Amino acid sequence: MTYRIIATTVTELCQTQESGTVNGVPTLHIMKKNKIEDGKLGRYPYYSGNSFRGIMHRVIADYVSKKIGVKLSATDYHLNYAGGGSNFQAQTIDTAQKARELNPIISVFGASLAIEGKLMVSNFEPVEKFWRETEKGFRFSGLVDTLQYTKKDDLISGSTVDRFTLVVSDEDKAEYVELNGEIQEARAEAREKIKSGGDAEKIKKASIQSFNKAECIIVGAELDGFIGEKAELTQVERGMLLKALELMMGEQLGGLRNKGYGVMSYAVKQESEGSVREVMNSVKNENDIFNPIVNTMFSKDEREALEAFEKWLAAATLENLEISKILS
């Protein structure tokens, strides 16, 4: 079982790989990789398959937990929602099989070093990279844009709310560049006063706003990825995976989601021997961009798998999720 997924950006997508400083301005850099194509080196953005897998894991665990209506211990919460947060090591075959029979989440997504998951997810790479080339022949993708915004100095002001504000004007930008030296000096002095227990009022007056930048993948970019099984899924597990994909379509990806980033539309297809069958898709909801319209075109086998999963879920109890009690 392999599904191909075409994910299209409805709003900008920002999956941060690292932060740095460009021309004195703090900048978030997104995930990128290098590729040699036609004898030329290029660099382009992508979305991590591991992150996609992680969101699928979280949304289906949340769906199952709420349906059963139970409260989990911290250990079992991490095992079910992320597969980690525990010190469990590799289990015996019998213990692993018991855990898989009790809980399809653990079986499909795995549990740290204790149980290996059955799911494989590739990175999501651009269908078209839109290469641009420098004078020296280096290629870079035109899919990457940079948004500029202001951010309050939380260390000085103590504020952690509404960190990001509207995009700034060119006039504001010019003023910032002109006053950059004074701003950096004020920041340094304020931080020293904080360390030495200085006057709170003076520190508050030193609070400023600085300009920041974030790279993003532009709207309309198509990213191509695959999910597949490295061990055969049971009917219940396959139904759970389909439900996870359906729920996934309402999730934002990447960072800066409070700015509306990461809204996607999807087309999930199954390809075999030259034929292509669409399994489900989502399209932009013009009345509510954060709640896309989801359409499913499940086959008879897929509907039966979903029914098997819902039947398991109807009978599931806290015992099915308390995996920590059977692991050693």
N, C-alpha and C positions, 0 to 999 in steps of 0.2 A: 504493500500500500504506500503510494507516494502521491502527494498533492503538490501542485505548483501554485504559488501565490504571487500575484502581481499586486503590489501595494502602491497606490498613487497618493502623493501628498496633496491634501486639500488645504492645509495651512502649512507654514514652514516647519521643517523637522530639524531638531537640534539634539543630537546625541553626543554629549561632551566626552572627548577623549582626554583632553588636558587643558589647562589654562596657562596663559602667558601674557606677555606685554608686547604690543606692537605700536611703535612710535609713541611710547609713553602711556598708551591706553590699555588697561586690562582687557584681555580678549579670551573668550571661550572658543576652543578649537574643536571641531567635530571629528568623528571617526573618518579616517582616510587611509587608503593603501596605494602602493605603487604598482605600476604594471608596465611591462615592455610590450608595445604593440607597433607593428610595422617598423621595428628597429628603433623606436623612440620611447624614451622613458616618460611616463605620465603619472599623475596623482589624481585620484577621484574619491568621492565620498561613498559610504555604504552604511547600512544599518546592521548591527550585530544580531546574528541568529540566536545567540545565547540570551540576549535581552528579550527578543520576541518570545522565545521559549519560556523565559521567566515570567512574562506577563500572562501568557496562557496558563501557566502553572498557578499563578495567584488568583486569576479570575475563576478558574474551575474549583479551586479549593474553597474560595469564598462562597461560590454557588452551593457546593455540597454542604459546607458547614451550616449555612443559613437554612437550607432545606431540612437538615436533620435537627437543627435548633439546639446545638450544644455549645458549651464553653470549654475550650481546650486549655491544657496546661501550656506553659511557655515552650517546653520541649516539643510537644506534639504539634503546637501551632507552627513552629519552624519546620518540623518534618513535613507537614502537610502543605504549607504555603510556599516553602522555599527549598525543601529537601536538605537543609543544613542546620546550623545552630546546635549541633550535637557532636559528641565524641564517639559515636558508635562506629565500629570497624566492620570489616567484611563478615557476613553471616554465613552460617551453614546453609546448605541447599534447602533443607527442610524448613528452617526458619524463614529464609527468603521467600520460599513458595507460599508459606502461610501468610506472610505479610502481603504478597501479591493478591492472594485470594480474598483477603479481607478488604484491601484498599487499592482500587485501580489508579488512584492518584500517585501513590508510592510506586506502583508497578510501572507506570508509563514514564513518570518524570524522575524516579529514583529518589534515594535518601542518602545524601552525602556519600561516605565510603561504604555504607552498610549494604545498600541495594542498588544495583546498576539499573538506570532507566532504559526503557525500550525506544525512546523517541530520539530522532536526529533532526536537527534544524540547521539549514545552511544560512550563511550571511545573505542579506538582501542587497544586491548590487544593481546599479543603474542599467536599465534596458539600453538607453542611449546616453553616452557620457558627455556629448557636446564638447569635444576637445577644443581648447584654445592653446596657442603656441607662443612662447616667448621668442625673442630675437636669437637666443642661444639654443633653440630647438627643444626646450623642455615643455611638456604638455601639462596643462591643468584643466580640470573640468569646469565648464561654465554653469554647472548645477549648484555651485556654492556661492552664496551671497553672505553679506555681513550686515547685521542690523545694529544700529547704535541706539543706546538708551541711557538713562541716568539711573544711578544707584546711590542711595543714601549711605554714608559712612556709618555702618552699624556699630563698629567698635567705639566710635566717638559718641554717637547719639543714643546708643543703647536700643535702637529700634530694630525689630525683626519683622515688622508688618509692612505690607505694600512696598517691598523693596524695589520693584521695577515700575517705572513710570513711563510717560509717553515718549515717543521718539522726539529728539530735540531738533531745533532749527539750525540752519547754517550760522546764523548770528550768535546763537548760544554756543555753538561749537567754537567759533572764532574767539569768543570771550574766554572760554575755558582754556584754550591754548595759550592765550595771552597771560592768563593768571595762574597757569599751571605751577610755576615756581613757588608762588605764594601759598597755593593750596597744599603742596607737598610739605612745605615748611610748617604750615599750621597743623597738618596731620601729625607730623613728627613731634611737635611740641605738645599737642594734646595727648598723645599716647604716653609721653614721658610723664605728664602730670597724672595720668591714670595710674601708672606704675608706682608713682611716689605718693599717691593719695592726695592729689591736688584739689583745688577749689572746684566743686561740681558745677557751679554757675559758669565759671570761666571755660570749663571743658565743654559745656553745652553750647556756648557761643561759638566755639571753634568748629562745631558740626558743619559739614559742607556736603554738597552733592558732587559726585564725580561721574565722568562719562565712561561707559563700558561698551564693549562690542561683543557680539556673539555670532559665530558662523552658523549657517543653517543651509539645509537643502531647500531649494526654492519650490514654490507651489507648482504642481503639475508634473513633477518628476515621477517616473515609473521605476519601481524597484522590484527586482525579480528574485524569488527565493523558493526553497523547497522544504517540505517536511516529510519524513519517512520513518519507517520502522527498522531498527536493527535487530529486533527479535519479533516474532509474530505476535500481534495483538489479539487478545480474546475479543469476543463480541462486545462485552461490557466495556472493555478498554477502548475499543474503536468508537463506540457510541459516546463515551466520555470525551474523547479527543475531538469529535465533530461538534459536540456541545461547547467545548472550550474555544474552538475556532469561531463559532457563531457569536459567543460572548465577547471574544476578542475584538470583533468589528466595532464595538462601541467604545473602545479604549483609545486614549491618546498615547502616542509613543514619544520617547525621548524626554528631554528636559524643557524647562521654561513653559510648562503646561499652563501655568497661571496667566501667561500672556496669550494663550490660545494656540500655542504651537502643538504639533504632533497629531492633528486630526487627519485621518487617512480614509481612503476608500479601497476596497479589495475586490479581487476576482480570484476565486479558488477553483482550480481545474484539475482534472485527472487525465493524464495523457498516456495512451498505450497503443502500440502498433499503428501509429499514424493517425489515430482518432483522438479527438479532444472532447471531453464532457465537462460542462460547468457544474460545479457542486453547490456553490453559493457565491453571492456577491453583496456588496454594500455600495450605496450611492449617496452622494451629498444630499442632506435634507435642507432645502432652502429655507424652511421655517425654523430649524433648530440645528445649527451646524454641528453641535456636539452629540447629537443623537441621529446617526445615519439611518437610512432605510435599508434593512437587511432582507435579502431574498434568498430562499433555499430551493434547490432543485435536486433533492436527495433521491438516490436510486432505491429500489426495493430493499437491497441488502443494507444500505445505510440507514433507512428508516427502521429496519428491524434491529440494527445495532443501537440506535438511539432509544428504542423501546426497551431493549435489554438493560441499558444503563439506567433509565428512569425506573425500571422495575427494581434494580439493585438499590437505587437511592431510596425508594419508598420503604424498603425493608431495613435500610442501614440504621445503625445506632451509634452511640458514642464508642462502643467497642471497635467499630471499624476504623475509627480515626485515632484511637489511642495506641499507635504503633510502638511507642516507646516501651510498652509493657511486654512486648514479645521479642524485642531486639535485645541483644546481649553485648 
